[in-house]
């Protein structure tokens, strides 16, 4: 819980930092790490946000 709190607080201390909630990202067989499709989903979301914010 401490880590989540600190990650949340950093967005207020540094400009242009936003939390990313990944609740809907599919997990792999171990149930802990993202599946390959989940990693692609995160990459696509990052690319879309980067293009929006960079322009």
PDBQT receptor file of N, H, CA, C and O in Angstrom, charges set to zero:
ATOM      1  N   UNK A   1       0.820  -1.187   0.000  1.00  0.00    +0.000 N 
ATOM      2  CA  UNK A   1       0.000   0.000   0.000  1.00  0.00    +0.000 C 
ATOM      3  C   UNK A   1       0.870   1.261   0.000  1.00  0.00    +0.000 C 
ATOM      4  O   UNK A   1       0.512   2.271  -0.606  1.00  0.00    +0.000 OA
ATOM      5  N   UNK A   2       2.014   1.191   0.684  1.00  0.00    +0.000 N 
ATOM      6  H   UNK A   2       2.305   0.370   1.176  1.00  0.00    +0.000 HD
ATOM      7  CA  UNK A   2       2.935   2.336   0.725  1.00  0.00    +0.000 C 
ATOM      8  C   UNK A   2       3.418   2.692  -0.680  1.00  0.00    +0.000 C 
ATOM      9  O   UNK A   2       3.488   3.870  -1.028  1.00  0.00    +0.000 OA
ATOM     10  N   UNK A   3       3.747   1.692  -1.482  1.00  0.00    +0.000 N 
ATOM     11  H   UNK A   3       3.689   0.734  -1.199  1.00  0.00    +0.000 HD
ATOM     12  CA  UNK A   3       4.237   1.938  -2.843  1.00  0.00    +0.000 C 
ATOM     13  C   UNK A   3       3.159   2.600  -3.683  1.00  0.00    +0.000 C 
ATOM     14  O   UNK A   3       3.432   3.557  -4.408  1.00  0.00    +0.000 OA
ATOM     15  N   UNK A   4       1.948   2.099  -3.591  1.00  0.00    +0.000 N 
ATOM     16  H   UNK A   4       1.727   1.322  -3.003  1.00  0.00    +0.000 HD
ATOM     17  CA  UNK A   4       0.843   2.686  -4.356  1.00  0.00    +0.000 C 
ATOM     18  C   UNK A   4       0.639   4.144  -3.950  1.00  0.00    +0.000 C 
ATOM     19  O   UNK A   4       0.439   5.009  -4.803  1.00  0.00    +0.000 OA
ATOM     20  N   UNK A   5       0.690   4.410  -2.656  1.00  0.00    +0.000 N 
ATOM     21  H   UNK A   5       0.852   3.708  -1.963  1.00  0.00    +0.000 HD
ATOM     22  CA  UNK A   5       0.535   5.783  -2.175  1.00  0.00    +0.000 C 
ATOM     23  C   UNK A   5       1.634   6.687  -2.739  1.00  0.00    +0.000 C 
ATOM     24  O   UNK A   5       1.346   7.787  -3.210  1.00  0.00    +0.000 OA
ATOM     25  N   UNK A   6       2.866   6.241  -2.697  1.00  0.00    +0.000 N 
ATOM     26  H   UNK A   6       3.100   5.347  -2.314  1.00  0.00    +0.000 HD
ATOM     27  CA  UNK A   6       3.975   7.049  -3.196  1.00  0.00    +0.000 C 
ATOM     28  C   UNK A   6       3.870   7.269  -4.706  1.00  0.00    +0.000 C 
ATOM     29  O   UNK A   6       4.163   8.360  -5.195  1.00  0.00    +0.000 OA
ATOM     30  N   UNK A   7       3.459   6.253  -5.436  1.00  0.00    +0.000 N 
ATOM     31  H   UNK A   7       3.221   5.366  -5.040  1.00  0.00    +0.000 HD
ATOM     32  CA  UNK A   7       3.280   6.414  -6.879  1.00  0.00    +0.000 C 
ATOM     33  C   UNK A   7       2.189   7.439  -7.162  1.00  0.00    +0.000 C 
ATOM     34  O   UNK A   7       2.302   8.233  -8.096  1.00  0.00    +0.000 OA
ATOM     35  N   UNK A   8       1.150   7.417  -6.366  1.00  0.00    +0.000 N 
ATOM     36  H   UNK A   8       1.059   6.772  -5.607  1.00  0.00    +0.000 HD
ATOM     37  CA  UNK A   8       0.057   8.364  -6.545  1.00  0.00    +0.000 C 
ATOM     38  C   UNK A   8       0.516   9.783  -6.219  1.00  0.00    +0.000 C 
ATOM     39  O   UNK A   8       0.155  10.724  -6.925  1.00  0.00    +0.000 OA
ATOM     40  N   UNK A   9       1.309   9.947  -5.159  1.00  0.00    +0.000 N 
ATOM     41  H   UNK A   9       1.602   9.182  -4.586  1.00  0.00    +0.000 HD
ATOM     42  CA  UNK A   9       1.752  11.267  -4.731  1.00  0.00    +0.000 C 
ATOM     43  C   UNK A   9       2.741  11.916  -5.699  1.00  0.00    +0.000 C 
ATOM     44  O   UNK A   9       2.790  13.142  -5.798  1.00  0.00    +0.000 OA
ATOM     45  N   UNK A  10       3.518  11.119  -6.403  1.00  0.00    +0.000 N 
ATOM     46  H   UNK A  10       3.478  10.123  -6.322  1.00  0.00    +0.000 HD
ATOM     47  CA  UNK A  10       4.531  11.695  -7.302  1.00  0.00    +0.000 C 
ATOM     48  C   UNK A  10       3.886  12.506  -8.422  1.00  0.00    +0.000 C 
ATOM     49  O   UNK A  10       4.502  13.435  -8.944  1.00  0.00    +0.000 OA
ATOM     50  N   UNK A  11       2.670  12.171  -8.792  1.00  0.00    +0.000 N 
ATOM     51  H   UNK A  11       2.169  11.416  -8.368  1.00  0.00    +0.000 HD
ATOM     52  CA  UNK A  11       2.014  12.931  -9.855  1.00  0.00    +0.000 C 
ATOM     53  C   UNK A  11       1.764  14.382  -9.443  1.00  0.00    +0.000 C 
ATOM     54  O   UNK A  11       1.671  15.257 -10.303  1.00  0.00    +0.000 OA
ATOM     55  N   UNK A  12       1.655  14.643  -8.152  1.00  0.00    +0.000 N 
ATOM     56  H   UNK A  12       1.731  13.932  -7.453  1.00  0.00    +0.000 HD
ATOM     57  CA  UNK A  12       1.436  16.006  -7.681  1.00  0.00    +0.000 C 
ATOM     58  C   UNK A  12       2.746  16.762  -7.500  1.00  0.00    +0.000 C 
ATOM     59  O   UNK A  12       2.758  17.993  -7.471  1.00  0.00    +0.000 OA
ATOM     60  N   UNK A  13       3.839  16.034  -7.380  1.00  0.00    +0.000 N 
ATOM     61  H   UNK A  13       3.830  15.035  -7.403  1.00  0.00    +0.000 HD
ATOM     62  CA  UNK A  13       5.141  16.656  -7.134  1.00  0.00    +0.000 C 
ATOM     63  C   UNK A  13       5.912  16.962  -8.412  1.00  0.00    +0.000 C 
ATOM     64  O   UNK A  13       6.799  17.816  -8.410  1.00  0.00    +0.000 OA
ATOM     65  N   UNK A  14       5.583  16.276  -9.500  1.00  0.00    +0.000 N 
ATOM     66  H   UNK A  14       4.863  15.583  -9.501  1.00  0.00    +0.000 HD
ATOM     67  CA  UNK A  14       6.307  16.474 -10.753  1.00  0.00    +0.000 C 
ATOM     68  C   UNK A  14       5.315  16.728 -11.885  1.00  0.00    +0.000 C 
ATOM     69  O   UNK A  14       4.323  16.010 -12.011  1.00  0.00    +0.000 OA
ATOM     70  N   UNK A  15       5.574  17.746 -12.711  1.00  0.00    +0.000 N 
ATOM     71  H   UNK A  15       6.380  18.330 -12.609  1.00  0.00    +0.000 HD
ATOM     72  CA  UNK A  15       4.654  18.032 -13.812  1.00  0.00    +0.000 C 
ATOM     73  C   UNK A  15       4.709  16.938 -14.885  1.00  0.00    +0.000 C 
ATOM     74  O   UNK A  15       5.737  16.295 -15.092  1.00  0.00    +0.000 OA
ATOM     75  N   UNK A  16       3.594  16.754 -15.543  1.00  0.00    +0.000 N 
ATOM     76  H   UNK A  16       2.758  17.276 -15.374  1.00  0.00    +0.000 HD
ATOM     77  CA  UNK A  16       3.465  15.826 -16.684  1.00  0.00    +0.000 C 
ATOM     78  C   UNK A  16       3.670  14.364 -16.302  1.00  0.00    +0.000 C 
ATOM     79  O   UNK A  16       4.090  13.564 -17.137  1.00  0.00    +0.000 OA
ATOM     80  N   UNK A  17       3.380  14.005 -15.053  1.00  0.00    +0.000 N 
ATOM     81  H   UNK A  17       3.039  14.655 -14.375  1.00  0.00    +0.000 HD
ATOM     82  CA  UNK A  17       3.407  12.599 -14.636  1.00  0.00    +0.000 C 
ATOM     83  C   UNK A  17       1.986  12.218 -14.240  1.00  0.00    +0.000 C 
ATOM     84  O   UNK A  17       1.346  12.899 -13.438  1.00  0.00    +0.000 OA
ATOM     85  N   UNK A  18       1.510  11.128 -14.811  1.00  0.00    +0.000 N 
ATOM     86  H   UNK A  18       2.030  10.575 -15.462  1.00  0.00    +0.000 HD
ATOM     87  CA  UNK A  18       0.146  10.687 -14.561  1.00  0.00    +0.000 C 
ATOM     88  C   UNK A  18       0.143   9.215 -14.164  1.00  0.00    +0.000 C 
ATOM     89  O   UNK A  18       0.907   8.426 -14.720  1.00  0.00    +0.000 OA
ATOM     90  N   UNK A  19      -0.703   8.835 -13.215  1.00  0.00    +0.000 N 
ATOM     91  H   UNK A  19      -1.324   9.475 -12.763  1.00  0.00    +0.000 HD
ATOM     92  CA  UNK A  19      -0.792   7.417 -12.861  1.00  0.00    +0.000 C 
ATOM     93  C   UNK A  19      -1.471   6.634 -13.976  1.00  0.00    +0.000 C 
ATOM     94  O   UNK A  19      -2.323   7.159 -14.693  1.00  0.00    +0.000 OA
ATOM     95  N   UNK A  20      -1.091   5.407 -14.107  1.00  0.00    +0.000 N 
ATOM     96  H   UNK A  20      -0.399   4.980 -13.525  1.00  0.00    +0.000 HD
ATOM     97  CA  UNK A  20      -1.700   4.523 -15.098  1.00  0.00    +0.000 C 
ATOM     98  C   UNK A  20      -2.308   3.343 -14.354  1.00  0.00    +0.000 C 
ATOM     99  O   UNK A  20      -1.600   2.574 -13.704  1.00  0.00    +0.000 OA
ATOM    100  N   UNK A  21      -3.608   3.211 -14.454  1.00  0.00    +0.000 N 
ATOM    101  H   UNK A  21      -4.183   3.836 -14.982  1.00  0.00    +0.000 HD
ATOM    102  CA  UNK A  21      -4.310   2.111 -13.804  1.00  0.00    +0.000 C 
ATOM    103  C   UNK A  21      -4.473   0.996 -14.844  1.00  0.00    +0.000 C 
ATOM    104  O   UNK A  21      -5.059   1.207 -15.906  1.00  0.00    +0.000 OA
ATOM    105  N   UNK A  22      -3.959  -0.164 -14.529  1.00  0.00    +0.000 N 
ATOM    106  H   UNK A  22      -3.484  -0.335 -13.666  1.00  0.00    +0.000 HD
ATOM    107  CA  UNK A  22      -3.948  -1.274 -15.492  1.00  0.00    +0.000 C 
ATOM    108  C   UNK A  22      -4.824  -2.429 -15.020  1.00  0.00    +0.000 C 
ATOM    109  O   UNK A  22      -4.421  -3.589 -15.112  1.00  0.00    +0.000 OA
ATOM    110  N   UNK A  23      -6.000  -2.129 -14.523  1.00  0.00    +0.000 N 
ATOM    111  H   UNK A  23      -6.328  -1.187 -14.448  1.00  0.00    +0.000 HD
ATOM    112  CA  UNK A  23      -6.882  -3.177 -14.017  1.00  0.00    +0.000 C 
ATOM    113  C   UNK A  23      -7.394  -4.104 -15.105  1.00  0.00    +0.000 C 
ATOM    114  O   UNK A  23      -7.633  -5.285 -14.854  1.00  0.00    +0.000 OA
ATOM    115  N   UNK A  24      -7.564  -3.583 -16.306  1.00  0.00    +0.000 N 
ATOM    116  H   UNK A  24      -7.370  -2.624 -16.510  1.00  0.00    +0.000 HD
ATOM    117  CA  UNK A  24      -8.176  -4.363 -17.383  1.00  0.00    +0.000 C 
ATOM    118  C   UNK A  24      -7.152  -5.024 -18.301  1.00  0.00    +0.000 C 
ATOM    119  O   UNK A  24      -7.510  -5.519 -19.370  1.00  0.00    +0.000 OA
ATOM    120  N   UNK A  25      -5.897  -5.036 -17.902  1.00  0.00    +0.000 N 
ATOM    121  H   UNK A  25      -5.606  -4.634 -17.034  1.00  0.00    +0.000 HD
ATOM    122  CA  UNK A  25      -4.844  -5.651 -18.709  1.00  0.00    +0.000 C 
ATOM    123  C   UNK A  25      -4.809  -7.145 -18.384  1.00  0.00    +0.000 C 
ATOM    124  O   UNK A  25      -4.699  -7.523 -17.218  1.00  0.00    +0.000 OA
ATOM    125  N   UNK A  26      -4.902  -7.997 -19.413  1.00  0.00    +0.000 N 
ATOM    126  H   UNK A  26      -4.991  -7.690 -20.360  1.00  0.00    +0.000 HD
ATOM    127  CA  UNK A  26      -4.892  -9.439 -19.153  1.00  0.00    +0.000 C 
ATOM    128  C   UNK A  26      -3.578  -9.913 -18.542  1.00  0.00    +0.000 C 
ATOM    129  O   UNK A  26      -2.498  -9.447 -18.905  1.00  0.00    +0.000 OA
ATOM    130  N   UNK A  27      -3.696 -10.837 -17.620  1.00  0.00    +0.000 N 
ATOM    131  H   UNK A  27      -4.574 -11.216 -17.325  1.00  0.00    +0.000 HD
ATOM    132  CA  UNK A  27      -2.524 -11.411 -16.965  1.00  0.00    +0.000 C 
ATOM    133  C   UNK A  27      -2.116 -12.710 -17.651  1.00  0.00    +0.000 C 
ATOM    134  O   UNK A  27      -2.929 -13.374 -18.295  1.00  0.00    +0.000 OA
ATOM    135  N   UNK A  28      -0.855 -13.051 -17.500  1.00  0.00    +0.000 N 
ATOM    136  H   UNK A  28      -0.196 -12.511 -16.977  1.00  0.00    +0.000 HD
ATOM    137  CA  UNK A  28      -0.330 -14.295 -18.050  1.00  0.00    +0.000 C 
ATOM    138  C   UNK A  28      -0.699 -15.480 -17.178  1.00  0.00    +0.000 C 
ATOM    139  O   UNK A  28      -1.484 -15.362 -16.238  1.00  0.00    +0.000 OA
ATOM    140  N   UNK A  29      -0.123 -16.614 -17.504  1.00  0.00    +0.000 N 
ATOM    141  H   UNK A  29       0.515 -16.710 -18.268  1.00  0.00    +0.000 HD
ATOM    142  CA  UNK A  29      -0.440 -17.858 -16.806  1.00  0.00    +0.000 C 
ATOM    143  C   UNK A  29      -0.087 -17.829 -15.328  1.00  0.00    +0.000 C 
ATOM    144  O   UNK A  29      -0.720 -18.518 -14.529  1.00  0.00    +0.000 OA
ATOM    145  N   UNK A  30       0.929 -17.030 -14.948  1.00  0.00    +0.000 N 
ATOM    146  H   UNK A  30       1.443 -16.470 -15.598  1.00  0.00    +0.000 HD
ATOM    147  CA  UNK A  30       1.316 -16.980 -13.535  1.00  0.00    +0.000 C 
ATOM    148  C   UNK A  30       0.352 -16.149 -12.696  1.00  0.00    +0.000 C 
ATOM    149  O   UNK A  30       0.423 -16.172 -11.467  1.00  0.00    +0.000 OA
ATOM    150  N   UNK A  31      -0.546 -15.417 -13.346  1.00  0.00    +0.000 N 
ATOM    151  H   UNK A  31      -0.604 -15.397 -14.344  1.00  0.00    +0.000 HD
ATOM    152  CA  UNK A  31      -1.536 -14.625 -12.634  1.00  0.00    +0.000 C 
ATOM    153  C   UNK A  31      -0.998 -13.360 -12.001  1.00  0.00    +0.000 C 
ATOM    154  O   UNK A  31      -1.720 -12.664 -11.288  1.00  0.00    +0.000 OA
ATOM    155  N   UNK A  32       0.260 -13.058 -12.254  1.00  0.00    +0.000 N 
ATOM    156  H   UNK A  32       0.847 -13.624 -12.834  1.00  0.00    +0.000 HD
ATOM    157  CA  UNK A  32       0.894 -11.900 -11.645  1.00  0.00    +0.000 C 
ATOM    158  C   UNK A  32       1.400 -10.902 -12.685  1.00  0.00    +0.000 C 
ATOM    159  O   UNK A  32       1.250  -9.692 -12.518  1.00  0.00    +0.000 OA
ATOM    160  N   UNK A  33       1.992 -11.412 -13.749  1.00  0.00    +0.000 N 
ATOM    161  H   UNK A  33       2.113 -12.395 -13.885  1.00  0.00    +0.000 HD
ATOM    162  CA  UNK A  33       2.567 -10.562 -14.786  1.00  0.00    +0.000 C 
ATOM    163  C   UNK A  33       1.616 -10.470 -15.974  1.00  0.00    +0.000 C 
ATOM    164  O   UNK A  33       0.748 -11.323 -16.164  1.00  0.00    +0.000 OA
ATOM    165  N   UNK A  34       1.799  -9.415 -16.771  1.00  0.00    +0.000 N 
ATOM    166  H   UNK A  34       2.503  -8.723 -16.616  1.00  0.00    +0.000 HD
ATOM    167  CA  UNK A  34       0.939  -9.212 -17.927  1.00  0.00    +0.000 C 
ATOM    168  C   UNK A  34       1.216 -10.259 -19.001  1.00  0.00    +0.000 C 
ATOM    169  O   UNK A  34       2.339 -10.734 -19.165  1.00  0.00    +0.000 OA
ATOM    170  N   UNK A  35       0.154 -10.600 -19.726  1.00  0.00    +0.000 N 
ATOM    171  H   UNK A  35      -0.759 -10.214 -19.593  1.00  0.00    +0.000 HD
ATOM    172  CA  UNK A  35       0.286 -11.512 -20.854  1.00  0.00    +0.000 C 
ATOM    173  C   UNK A  35       0.905 -10.749 -22.026  1.00  0.00    +0.000 C 
ATOM    174  O   UNK A  35       0.965  -9.520 -21.986  1.00  0.00    +0.000 OA
ATOM    175  N   UNK A  36       1.366 -11.444 -23.062  1.00  0.00    +0.000 N 
ATOM    176  H   UNK A  36       1.317 -12.443 -23.094  1.00  0.00    +0.000 HD
ATOM    177  CA  UNK A  36       1.893 -10.736 -24.230  1.00  0.00    +0.000 C 
ATOM    178  C   UNK A  36       0.877  -9.745 -24.814  1.00  0.00    +0.000 C 
ATOM    179  O   UNK A  36       1.249  -8.636 -25.196  1.00  0.00    +0.000 OA
ATOM    180  N   UNK A  37      -0.386 -10.132 -24.884  1.00  0.00    +0.000 N 
ATOM    181  H   UNK A  37      -0.688 -11.033 -24.574  1.00  0.00    +0.000 HD
ATOM    182  CA  UNK A  37      -1.406  -9.203 -25.379  1.00  0.00    +0.000 C 
ATOM    183  C   UNK A  37      -1.559  -8.018 -24.434  1.00  0.00    +0.000 C 
ATOM    184  O   UNK A  37      -1.764  -6.890 -24.882  1.00  0.00    +0.000 OA
ATOM    185  N   UNK A  38      -1.462  -8.262 -23.139  1.00  0.00    +0.000 N 
ATOM    186  H   UNK A  38      -1.296  -9.178 -22.775  1.00  0.00    +0.000 HD
ATOM    187  CA  UNK A  38      -1.530  -7.171 -22.171  1.00  0.00    +0.000 C 
ATOM    188  C   UNK A  38      -0.396  -6.180 -22.353  1.00  0.00    +0.000 C 
ATOM    189  O   UNK A  38      -0.604  -4.971 -22.260  1.00  0.00    +0.000 OA
ATOM    190  N   UNK A  39       0.798  -6.681 -22.611  1.00  0.00    +0.000 N 
ATOM    191  H   UNK A  39       0.967  -7.664 -22.687  1.00  0.00    +0.000 HD
ATOM    192  CA  UNK A  39       1.956  -5.808 -22.851  1.00  0.00    +0.000 C 
ATOM    193  C   UNK A  39       1.731  -4.976 -24.106  1.00  0.00    +0.000 C 
ATOM    194  O   UNK A  39       2.071  -3.793 -24.135  1.00  0.00    +0.000 OA
ATOM    195  N   UNK A  40       1.160  -5.584 -25.142  1.00  0.00    +0.000 N 
ATOM    196  H   UNK A  40       0.883  -6.545 -25.118  1.00  0.00    +0.000 HD
ATOM    197  CA  UNK A  40       0.847  -4.833 -26.371  1.00  0.00    +0.000 C 
ATOM    198  C   UNK A  40      -0.201  -3.752 -26.090  1.00  0.00    +0.000 C 
ATOM    199  O   UNK A  40      -0.108  -2.642 -26.615  1.00  0.00    +0.000 OA
ATOM    200  N   UNK A  41      -1.193  -4.078 -25.265  1.00  0.00    +0.000 N 
ATOM    201  H   UNK A  41      -1.269  -4.979 -24.838  1.00  0.00    +0.000 HD
ATOM    202  CA  UNK A  41      -2.224  -3.089 -24.917  1.00  0.00    +0.000 C 
ATOM    203  C   UNK A  41      -1.611  -1.891 -24.198  1.00  0.00    +0.000 C 
ATOM    204  O   UNK A  41      -1.956  -0.745 -24.488  1.00  0.00    +0.000 OA
ATOM    205  N   UNK A  42      -0.711  -2.154 -23.268  1.00  0.00    +0.000 N 
ATOM    206  H   UNK A  42      -0.431  -3.085 -23.033  1.00  0.00    +0.000 HD
ATOM    207  CA  UNK A  42      -0.039  -1.073 -22.542  1.00  0.00    +0.000 C 
ATOM    208  C   UNK A  42       0.796  -0.243 -23.516  1.00  0.00    +0.000 C 
ATOM    209  O   UNK A  42       0.796   0.986 -23.438  1.00  0.00    +0.000 OA
ATOM    210  N   UNK A  43       1.500  -0.895 -24.424  1.00  0.00    +0.000 N 
ATOM    211  H   UNK A  43       1.500  -1.893 -24.488  1.00  0.00    +0.000 HD
ATOM    212  CA  UNK A  43       2.311  -0.183 -25.416  1.00  0.00    +0.000 C 
ATOM    213  C   UNK A  43       1.475   0.704 -26.316  1.00  0.00    +0.000 C 
ATOM    214  O   UNK A  43       1.856   1.839 -26.604  1.00  0.00    +0.000 OA
ATOM    215  N   UNK A  44       0.326   0.186 -26.766  1.00  0.00    +0.000 N 
ATOM    216  H   UNK A  44       0.017  -0.736 -26.532  1.00  0.00    +0.000 HD
ATOM    217  CA  UNK A  44      -0.568   0.993 -27.608  1.00  0.00    +0.000 C 
ATOM    218  C   UNK A  44      -1.098   2.202 -26.833  1.00  0.00    +0.000 C 
ATOM    219  O   UNK A  44      -1.139   3.314 -27.361  1.00  0.00    +0.000 OA
ATOM    220  N   UNK A  45      -1.496   1.981 -25.596  1.00  0.00    +0.000 N 
ATOM    221  H   UNK A  45      -1.462   1.078 -25.168  1.00  0.00    +0.000 HD
ATOM    222  CA  UNK A  45      -2.010   3.088 -24.786  1.00  0.00    +0.000 C 
ATOM    223  C   UNK A  45      -0.927   4.143 -24.554  1.00  0.00    +0.000 C 
ATOM    224  O   UNK A  45      -1.196   5.343 -24.613  1.00  0.00    +0.000 OA
ATOM    225  N   UNK A  46       0.294   3.685 -24.290  1.00  0.00    +0.000 N 
ATOM    226  H   UNK A  46       0.512   2.710 -24.242  1.00  0.00    +0.000 HD
ATOM    227  CA  UNK A  46       1.405   4.614 -24.102  1.00  0.00    +0.000 C 
ATOM    228  C   UNK A  46       1.643   5.415 -25.381  1.00  0.00    +0.000 C 
ATOM    229  O   UNK A  46       1.811   6.634 -25.325  1.00  0.00    +0.000 OA
ATOM    230  N   UNK A  47       1.658   4.747 -26.527  1.00  0.00    +0.000 N 
ATOM    231  H   UNK A  47       1.521   3.757 -26.573  1.00  0.00    +0.000 HD
ATOM    232  CA  UNK A  47       1.909   5.423 -27.804  1.00  0.00    +0.000 C 
ATOM    233  C   UNK A  47       0.818   6.453 -28.098  1.00  0.00    +0.000 C 
ATOM    234  O   UNK A  47       1.114   7.557 -28.555  1.00  0.00    +0.000 OA
ATOM    235  N   UNK A  48      -0.423   6.101 -27.840  1.00  0.00    +0.000 N 
ATOM    236  H   UNK A  48      -0.664   5.204 -27.468  1.00  0.00    +0.000 HD
ATOM    237  CA  UNK A  48      -1.516   7.041 -28.082  1.00  0.00    +0.000 C 
ATOM    238  C   UNK A  48      -1.383   8.269 -27.191  1.00  0.00    +0.000 C 
ATOM    239  O   UNK A  48      -1.564   9.393 -27.660  1.00  0.00    +0.000 OA
ATOM    240  N   UNK A  49      -1.073   8.073 -25.924  1.00  0.00    +0.000 N 
ATOM    241  H   UNK A  49      -0.927   7.160 -25.543  1.00  0.00    +0.000 HD
ATOM    242  CA  UNK A  49      -0.925   9.189 -25.002  1.00  0.00    +0.000 C 
ATOM    243  C   UNK A  49       0.293  10.029 -25.370  1.00  0.00    +0.000 C 
ATOM    244  O   UNK A  49       0.242  11.258 -25.308  1.00  0.00    +0.000 OA
ATOM    245  N   UNK A  50       1.370   9.383 -25.747  1.00  0.00    +0.000 N 
ATOM    246  H   UNK A  50       1.411   8.385 -25.797  1.00  0.00    +0.000 HD
ATOM    247  CA  UNK A  50       2.583  10.110 -26.123  1.00  0.00    +0.000 C 
ATOM    248  C   UNK A  50       2.303  11.010 -27.331  1.00  0.00    +0.000 C 
ATOM    249  O   UNK A  50       2.709  12.172 -27.348  1.00  0.00    +0.000 OA
ATOM    250  N   UNK A  51       1.617  10.476 -28.327  1.00  0.00    +0.000 N 
ATOM    251  H   UNK A  51       1.288   9.532 -28.313  1.00  0.00    +0.000 HD
ATOM    252  CA  UNK A  51       1.307  11.277 -29.515  1.00  0.00    +0.000 C 
ATOM    253  C   UNK A  51       0.398  12.442 -29.173  1.00  0.00    +0.000 C 
ATOM    254  O   UNK A  51       0.536  13.527 -29.740  1.00  0.00    +0.000 OA
ATOM    255  N   UNK A  52      -0.515  12.231 -28.266  1.00  0.00    +0.000 N 
ATOM    256  H   UNK A  52      -0.627  11.350 -27.806  1.00  0.00    +0.000 HD
ATOM    257  CA  UNK A  52      -1.421  13.305 -27.854  1.00  0.00    +0.000 C 
ATOM    258  C   UNK A  52      -0.677  14.390 -27.092  1.00  0.00    +0.000 C 
ATOM    259  O   UNK A  52      -0.871  15.576 -27.356  1.00  0.00    +0.000 OA
ATOM    260  N   UNK A  53       0.175  13.994 -26.147  1.00  0.00    +0.000 N 
ATOM    261  H   UNK A  53       0.333  13.030 -25.933  1.00  0.00    +0.000 HD
ATOM    262  CA  UNK A  53       0.867  14.948 -25.296  1.00  0.00    +0.000 C 
ATOM    263  C   UNK A  53       2.069  15.586 -25.985  1.00  0.00    +0.000 C 
ATOM    264  O   UNK A  53       2.441  16.712 -25.651  1.00  0.00    +0.000 OA
ATOM    265  N   UNK A  54       2.676  14.896 -26.928  1.00  0.00    +0.000 N 
ATOM    266  H   UNK A  54       2.375  13.982 -27.199  1.00  0.00    +0.000 HD
ATOM    267  CA  UNK A  54       3.902  15.402 -27.580  1.00  0.00    +0.000 C 
ATOM    268  C   UNK A  54       3.592  16.446 -28.636  1.00  0.00    +0.000 C 
ATOM    269  O   UNK A  54       4.464  17.235 -29.001  1.00  0.00    +0.000 OA
ATOM    270  N   UNK A  55       2.380  16.462 -29.125  1.00  0.00    +0.000 N 
ATOM    271  H   UNK A  55       1.671  15.821 -28.829  1.00  0.00    +0.000 HD
ATOM    272  CA  UNK A  55       2.031  17.423 -30.198  1.00  0.00    +0.000 C 
ATOM    273  C   UNK A  55       1.437  18.682 -29.679  1.00  0.00    +0.000 C 
ATOM    274  O   UNK A  55       1.099  19.573 -30.458  1.00  0.00    +0.000 OA
TER     275      UNK A  55
